[in-house]
Amino acid sequence: MNTVNNLYQQTALAIQLIIETGLRTSELPKVTVESVRRGYVESTYIRNTRQVELPANICERLQRFAKECGITSGPIFLTARGLPCGRNAMFHAFGKLAAAVGIDPKRLTSEALRKYYNDKQMVENNVSAVQASLGYRTVNYYVEYERHNDETLTKNLDDMLDF
């Protein structure tokens, strides 16, 4: 697998992970081979500690990706130089992937993905449960998200990941 394809796959996995769990991009370095084996990520954000369950299908994809990349321990989301991906690296990676799959890069942000996760959770759960899952003390609608983009995004990501 070449490096560009690797980075696209990694970015697509990060996007799916955010959509499925509500993780922040700053929390992605906590997604390690070990946490994927455990099935959850423990994260502290502004003195709030939360345990984020990782869905089985995402765990399988992350384990397969790590194996293909030769990552046997530590963070799964890495820069081209092998360092854990931070917010800035993910911001740029989201923009590149969005352009590659035909989505306006301005619409594909970590905030929009977390808003999408928030909206899905609000349909299924009460406000307190959503608050806890996102690690908020209060619920905050912070970004506009166009729902018609989510089907295109999910289909394009699945196509790119070959799932």
C-alpha beads as a LAMMPS data file, in Angstrom:
LAMMPS data file: protein, C-alpha beads

163 atoms
162 bonds

1 atom types
1 bond types

-500.0 500.0 xlo xhi
-500.0 500.0 ylo yhi
-500.0 500.0 zlo zhi

Masses

1 110.0

Atoms # bond

1 1 1 0.000 0.000 0.000
2 1 1 1.475 3.378 -0.952
3 1 1 1.751 6.266 1.475
4 1 1 -0.932 8.489 -0.108
5 1 1 -3.454 5.657 -0.091
6 1 1 -2.444 4.895 3.501
7 1 1 -3.093 8.492 4.564
8 1 1 -6.461 8.557 2.776
9 1 1 -7.494 5.315 4.461
10 1 1 -6.313 6.579 7.834
11 1 1 -8.252 9.822 7.382
12 1 1 -11.388 7.975 6.288
13 1 1 -11.106 5.754 9.374
14 1 1 -10.719 8.826 11.596
15 1 1 -13.842 10.345 10.047
16 1 1 -15.841 7.166 10.568
17 1 1 -14.580 6.937 14.139
18 1 1 -15.693 10.502 14.883
19 1 1 -19.098 9.884 13.276
20 1 1 -19.589 6.671 15.275
21 1 1 -18.200 7.780 18.657
22 1 1 -18.103 11.575 18.812
23 1 1 -14.357 11.617 19.568
24 1 1 -12.553 14.922 19.137
25 1 1 -9.639 15.110 16.700
26 1 1 -7.459 16.006 19.681
27 1 1 -8.430 12.638 21.207
28 1 1 -7.325 10.562 18.191
29 1 1 -3.804 9.966 19.594
30 1 1 -5.539 8.046 22.415
31 1 1 -6.793 5.531 19.841
32 1 1 -4.020 2.999 20.162
33 1 1 -3.602 -0.629 19.191
34 1 1 -4.102 -1.436 22.872
35 1 1 -7.308 0.627 23.236
36 1 1 -8.741 -0.955 20.081
37 1 1 -8.070 -4.427 21.542
38 1 1 -9.831 -3.325 24.761
39 1 1 -12.741 -1.890 22.788
40 1 1 -12.732 1.557 24.374
41 1 1 -10.741 4.761 24.670
42 1 1 -10.401 6.596 27.945
43 1 1 -10.039 10.315 27.460
44 1 1 -9.796 13.388 29.646
45 1 1 -10.867 16.727 28.219
46 1 1 -11.011 19.817 30.427
47 1 1 -11.061 17.715 33.616
48 1 1 -13.871 15.499 32.311
49 1 1 -12.843 11.864 32.001
50 1 1 -14.962 9.648 29.818
51 1 1 -14.778 6.162 28.442
52 1 1 -15.676 6.004 24.746
53 1 1 -16.800 2.598 23.515
54 1 1 -15.422 1.664 20.099
55 1 1 -17.922 -0.148 17.859
56 1 1 -16.853 -3.666 16.844
57 1 1 -16.906 -2.864 13.112
58 1 1 -14.597 0.132 13.633
59 1 1 -12.296 -1.950 15.856
60 1 1 -11.995 -4.554 13.099
61 1 1 -11.171 -1.893 10.509
62 1 1 -8.643 -0.211 12.815
63 1 1 -6.953 -3.537 13.615
64 1 1 -6.738 -4.412 9.922
65 1 1 -5.350 -0.959 9.090
66 1 1 -2.763 -1.156 11.887
67 1 1 -1.676 -4.614 10.731
68 1 1 -1.343 -3.458 7.097
69 1 1 0.774 -0.493 8.241
70 1 1 2.918 -2.553 10.605
71 1 1 1.683 -0.713 13.709
72 1 1 1.934 -3.193 16.592
73 1 1 1.536 -0.816 19.535
74 1 1 0.819 2.808 20.305
75 1 1 -1.245 5.343 18.338
76 1 1 -2.871 4.224 15.098
77 1 1 -3.394 7.692 13.636
78 1 1 0.053 8.892 12.582
79 1 1 1.466 11.609 10.352
80 1 1 3.655 10.772 7.347
81 1 1 6.631 11.203 9.694
82 1 1 5.258 8.646 12.144
83 1 1 4.150 11.105 14.851
84 1 1 0.679 11.000 16.453
85 1 1 -1.792 13.073 14.412
86 1 1 -2.845 16.309 16.059
87 1 1 -5.736 18.628 15.262
88 1 1 -3.867 20.539 12.553
89 1 1 -2.732 17.399 10.750
90 1 1 -6.275 16.032 10.785
91 1 1 -7.718 19.352 9.571
92 1 1 -5.460 19.231 6.504
93 1 1 -6.062 15.509 5.988
94 1 1 -9.854 16.014 6.095
95 1 1 -9.568 18.724 3.439
96 1 1 -7.452 16.555 1.127
97 1 1 -9.750 13.558 1.488
98 1 1 -12.882 15.666 0.991
99 1 1 -11.510 17.046 -2.266
100 1 1 -10.502 13.534 -3.390
101 1 1 -14.020 12.111 -2.876
102 1 1 -15.926 15.106 -4.223
103 1 1 -17.071 16.838 -1.037
104 1 1 -16.574 20.539 -0.397
105 1 1 -13.596 20.653 2.030
106 1 1 -15.238 23.507 3.961
107 1 1 -18.123 21.182 4.871
108 1 1 -15.962 18.316 6.145
109 1 1 -14.682 19.441 9.526
110 1 1 -14.327 17.657 12.830
111 1 1 -16.975 20.004 14.267
112 1 1 -19.438 19.052 11.528
113 1 1 -18.737 15.353 12.130
114 1 1 -19.290 15.719 15.885
115 1 1 -22.485 17.667 15.180
116 1 1 -23.657 14.820 12.974
117 1 1 -22.881 12.352 15.795
118 1 1 -24.720 14.637 18.226
119 1 1 -27.794 14.779 15.977
120 1 1 -27.872 10.973 15.613
121 1 1 -27.614 10.553 19.378
122 1 1 -30.375 13.088 20.051
123 1 1 -32.776 10.952 18.009
124 1 1 -31.912 7.823 20.017
125 1 1 -31.156 9.153 23.520
126 1 1 -32.005 11.909 25.954
127 1 1 -30.016 15.117 26.311
128 1 1 -28.116 13.925 29.393
129 1 1 -26.887 10.781 27.639
130 1 1 -25.724 12.810 24.650
131 1 1 -23.997 15.290 26.968
132 1 1 -22.109 12.477 28.676
133 1 1 -21.145 10.729 25.437
134 1 1 -19.706 13.946 24.011
135 1 1 -17.961 14.903 27.238
136 1 1 -19.880 18.174 27.631
137 1 1 -21.217 19.811 30.736
138 1 1 -23.869 21.484 28.565
139 1 1 -25.220 20.616 25.145
140 1 1 -24.015 23.052 22.508
141 1 1 -25.092 23.246 18.869
142 1 1 -21.972 24.808 17.458
143 1 1 -21.987 24.192 13.722
144 1 1 -24.455 23.859 10.876
145 1 1 -24.383 20.498 9.122
146 1 1 -26.257 19.600 5.951
147 1 1 -27.736 16.141 6.399
148 1 1 -27.848 15.345 2.684
149 1 1 -24.039 15.107 2.702
150 1 1 -23.896 12.190 5.152
151 1 1 -25.056 9.535 2.652
152 1 1 -22.501 10.676 0.075
153 1 1 -19.794 10.830 2.725
154 1 1 -20.476 7.342 4.099
155 1 1 -20.719 5.766 0.632
156 1 1 -17.514 7.438 -0.570
157 1 1 -15.639 6.487 2.597
158 1 1 -16.756 2.856 2.351
159 1 1 -15.733 2.782 -1.318
160 1 1 -12.326 4.235 -0.474
161 1 1 -11.789 1.756 2.339
162 1 1 -13.007 -1.155 0.215
163 1 1 -15.600 -2.217 2.810

Bonds

1 1 1 2
2 1 2 3
3 1 3 4
4 1 4 5
5 1 5 6
6 1 6 7
7 1 7 8
8 1 8 9
9 1 9 10
10 1 10 11
11 1 11 12
12 1 12 13
13 1 13 14
14 1 14 15
15 1 15 16
16 1 16 17
17 1 17 18
18 1 18 19
19 1 19 20
20 1 20 21
21 1 21 22
22 1 22 23
23 1 23 24
24 1 24 25
25 1 25 26
26 1 26 27
27 1 27 28
28 1 28 29
29 1 29 30
30 1 30 31
31 1 31 32
32 1 32 33
33 1 33 34
34 1 34 35
35 1 35 36
36 1 36 37
37 1 37 38
38 1 38 39
39 1 39 40
40 1 40 41
41 1 41 42
42 1 42 43
43 1 43 44
44 1 44 45
45 1 45 46
46 1 46 47
47 1 47 48
48 1 48 49
49 1 49 50
50 1 50 51
51 1 51 52
52 1 52 53
53 1 53 54
54 1 54 55
55 1 55 56
56 1 56 57
57 1 57 58
58 1 58 59
59 1 59 60
60 1 60 61
61 1 61 62
62 1 62 63
63 1 63 64
64 1 64 65
65 1 65 66
66 1 66 67
67 1 67 68
68 1 68 69
69 1 69 70
70 1 70 71
71 1 71 72
72 1 72 73
73 1 73 74
74 1 74 75
75 1 75 76
76 1 76 77
77 1 77 78
78 1 78 79
79 1 79 80
80 1 80 81
81 1 81 82
82 1 82 83
83 1 83 84
84 1 84 85
85 1 85 86
86 1 86 87
87 1 87 88
88 1 88 89
89 1 89 90
90 1 90 91
91 1 91 92
92 1 92 93
93 1 93 94
94 1 94 95
95 1 95 96
96 1 96 97
97 1 97 98
98 1 98 99
99 1 99 100
100 1 100 101
101 1 101 102
102 1 102 103
103 1 103 104
104 1 104 105
105 1 105 106
106 1 106 107
107 1 107 108
108 1 108 109
109 1 109 110
110 1 110 111
111 1 111 112
112 1 112 113
113 1 113 114
114 1 114 115
115 1 115 116
116 1 116 117
117 1 117 118
118 1 118 119
119 1 119 120
120 1 120 121
121 1 121 122
122 1 122 123
123 1 123 124
124 1 124 125
125 1 125 126
126 1 126 127
127 1 127 128
128 1 128 129
129 1 129 130
130 1 130 131
131 1 131 132
132 1 132 133
133 1 133 134
134 1 134 135
135 1 135 136
136 1 136 137
137 1 137 138
138 1 138 139
139 1 139 140
140 1 140 141
141 1 141 142
142 1 142 143
143 1 143 144
144 1 144 145
145 1 145 146
146 1 146 147
147 1 147 148
148 1 148 149
149 1 149 150
150 1 150 151
151 1 151 152
152 1 152 153
153 1 153 154
154 1 154 155
155 1 155 156
156 1 156 157
157 1 157 158
158 1 158 159
159 1 159 160
160 1 160 161
161 1 161 162
162 1 162 163
